């Protein structure tokens, strides 16, 4: 019996997908379309999308926020898990990539749940707070520019209700967070975020080694 997280070999990863992934065809086709792009590496792993959808179901989420939408795979995964009158505010700075996902949102019948707001994510979060929506959301997913992660997280804690969840992507950053020689600004920002959340008494948390590392925090 292992006392630590298993190393994910290619064979074991293939087994994991074969024996756990329930990816709807519309999600699979959006993922395949995204794989054709130059920045396909920004796409979350399908097992992570499924895990996030499970979290949304577990807490009975109705109102969610996504900071960083890219082609909309994660938005689609979350929207599919929401009730028909659910709300997902999706934040991105441009419609260039979300426009790729919109036809898939429409095909899946969830486009009415997704409110795409084109502006810097921090501006959208600040605007929601100014509108009086603090504590109004059940789930926030953060997957945008890494240097702003700590600020995104603080806004997310404000916006989620007690018992709500915040999920932050890329917190292992390809393993570079554990390399002291890597002092790039993006890597340092993720290290700051990880230390910040570990010490934050406003939340309980766990750093889950799925995809590129997913930090999950629950507001107390």
N, C-alpha and C positions, 0 to 999 in steps of 0.2 A: 504493500500500500504506500502510495506516495505521500510524503509530508509537505510537499511544495507543489506549486502549479506545474503541470506537465509541460515539457517542451513540445510545441506544436509542429511536428514534422509534416512533410507534405502528405504522407500516407494517413496520418492521424487527422489532419485537416480535411482531407477528402472523406474520411469516415464520418467526421462530425457533420459535414454538409449533407452527406447521403442519408444520415440517420436522424437528422434533426430539422433540416431546413424545410419550411413550408412556404416557399416564396410564390405568391400569385404570379401568373404568367405576365400580367401587365407590369409588375415590378421587375421581373426578370428581363423583359424587353427594354425597359427604361435603363436598367443597369448595362445591358449590352450596348445600347445606344451611347451611353456615357463613356463606355470603354473605348469608343472610337475617337474621343477628344484628346487634345494635347495634355490637358490637366486631369486625366482620368483618375489619377492617384488621389484626388480630392474626394472621390466617392467612398462612402462608408461601406464596410463589409456587409454582405447580406445577412449573416448571422447576427450582426450588431443591430441592423434594422429590425429583425425579428425580436431581439431582446428588448429593444426600446418599445416596440409595439406591445409586448407583454407587460412592461412596466406601466404603460398607459392604461391597459386593461385592468391591471391589478389595483390601481388606485382609483378606478372609475373616472378617469380624467374626462373633462368636457371642454376645457379651455387650455390651450397650449401656445407656446411661443417657440419659434426656431430662429436662432441667430446664425445666418449663413445657410443659404438654401441650395446653391450650386444648381444642378439640373433637377432637383426636386425629388430625389429618391427617398431621402429620409422623411421629407414632408409627406410623400405618398404613403410610406409605411405607417407613419403616425396617424394620418388622416383616416386610413382604412380602419384603424383601431378605435376611432372616436365614434360616438353616436351620430345619428344623421343630423342633429342640430348642433354638433360640436363645432369648435372654432380653433383654427390654427393660424396665428399671426406669423407669417414667414418673412424674415428680414433679409434683404440682400441689397447691394449697392447698384446693381444693374439687372436689367431684364434679359441680358444676353444668354445666360445659362438657364434661368428658370423657364424661359420661353421654350426650351427643348422639352422640359417636363410637363408643361401645361396640357398638351394633347393627351398625355397619359393620365393626368389628373381627371380630365374630362371623360376619357374612356372608362376610368374606374368609378365614375360617378361621385367623386369627392371634391370637385373643383369649387363647389359652393361652400365647403368648409374652410378653404384656404384663402386667407386675406394676405396677399403679397404686398409688402410695403417696401418701396425702393428708396432707401436712404441709408446712411451709415447706421449700423445696428445700435450704437450707443444712443444716437438721436431718437430712434424709434422707442427704445426702452425708456429713455427720459420722458418722452412724450406720453407714454402710457402711464407713467407714475404721475405726471402732471395732470392727466385726465382723471386721476383718482382711482386707478385700477390696481393699486397696491393690494396684495393678498387675494387677487381675483383669479389667479391662474393655478392650474394643477401641475403642470409639467413644463419645463424649459429645457431645450436642447441648445447647447452652445458649440458652434463649429465654424468659427470665422477667424479673423486675423488674431494671431496668438498674443501679440503684445498687449491687446486689450482684454485678454481673458480675465485678469483680476477685476477690472471694472465691470465687465459683463456679469461676472459672478455676483458682485455686490448688488447690482440692479435686479438680478434674478431672485436673490434672497428676498428683496423687497416685494417683488411682484407675485411670488408664489404664496399660496395659503399655508397655514400650519399643516404639516403632513404632506405638502407638495414636494415634488422631486425636481432636482436640477441634474442634468447629465451633460458632461463636458467631454468632447472628443479629443483624440490625439494627445492624451496626457502622458503617454510613454514615448511619443515622438520618434518611433523607429528604434528605440533603445538609447537614443542620444542623451536623454536626461540623466542617464547613469554614467556618462562619460565626462569626467572632470575636464578633459581637454577641449570639449565642445563648449565654447562660450558665445555662440551666436545669439543674437537678441531674441530670436524666436524660442530657442531652447531655454534660455534664461527666464523668459516670461512664463513658460510652462512650469519650470521648477518653482518659480515664485507662487504660481497658482496652486500647485500641489501642496506646498508647505502651508500656504494660507488656509486652504480648506481643511487640512489635517488639524490645524490649531483653532479652527473657527467653532466656537461653542454654540453658535446659532443653528448648527446642523449636526446630524450624524452622517457618516460617509463611508464609502468603500471605493477603492480604486480597483476596477475589474479588468483583468488582462484579456479583453476581447477586442478584436480589430487592432487598432493602434493604441489601445488603452482608453477605457471609458471611466471617468470619475462620476460616481453617483452620490448625490447628497440629498438628504431629507430634512426639510425645515422643521425645527422643533417648535 
